Amino acid sequence: MAEANVICRCEEVEIDEIRKWIAEGYTEFNELKRLLRVGMGPCQGRGCRDIILKELSKATGTPINEISLGTIRPPVKPIKIALFAEED
């Protein structure tokens, strides 16, 4: 049995699935994010975004610096809820 190539560890998305959807015409990070939840886990895409952008670049022939990074919504880094509840 072949070992899976998981790209988004937070959502357990494999490279083959990402490539399949890119081939179907989903060529923007935000589109893949909505379909597969990549970049929406606890790491907020810090683990998978660069790899996915490289795949998009390779598939579309667009330089990486011209591909949108997608929408990044706060909190960019996970924070403890207790920080909001601290008293002065």
N, C-alpha and C positions, 0 to 999 in steps of 0.2 A: 504494500500500500504506500502510495506516494505521500510525502510529508506536505502538509498545507503551508502555503506561503501567506501567512496572515500579515496584512499591512496595517490595518487599524486594529490594534489589540484591544482597545476599549470596547469596540462593537463587534470584534471578531470577523472582520471583513477580509476576504482573501483577494490577492492580486488578480486572479482569474475572473472573479466577479466584477471587479473594477474595470478590467479590460473589456468584459462583455458589454457593460453598459456604455462605455466610451464608444465601442463599435456600433452600438445602437443609436448613437448620435448625441449622447449626453456628454458634451465637451466643455462644461464649465464646472468648477469645483462646487459651487452652490447647488447645481443640479444633482451631482453625485451625493452631496450632503443630504439633500431632501430625500433621495431614493434609498440610500444605504446607511445614513446616520454617521458617515465618516466625519471626523472633526467635531462631533457633538458629545463625546465622552468626557471623562474627568480630565484628560490631558488637553482638551480643546483643540485638537489637531496638531499639537506639537510633535507627536510621534508619527503621524501619517501624512500630513499636508505636503511636505516636500516630495515624498515618493509619488503621491498622486499627481502633483503638478508636473513632475518629470514624465509620468505616463501620458498626461494630457498633451504635453509638449511634443513628445515622440509621435503620438497618434495624429496630431493636427499639423505638425510642422511649424508650430508657433513657438517663438523663443519663450522660455520660462518667465522672463521679466515682463512679458506682454500678457501673461495669463493672470486673470484676477485671482487674488488669494482667497476670495470668498468673504462672506460677512462674518466678522468676529464679534460676538456679543459678550458683554461682561457677565460674570467675572471671567477674565481671561485666565486667571489661575484660581483653582479652588481655594476657598477661604473657610475658616471655621465659623459657624453660626454664632458661637460664643462671642466673637469679636463685635458683633452687632448688639449684643445684649449687655456688654460691660457697663458698669455704672461709672460716673465721673468721680 
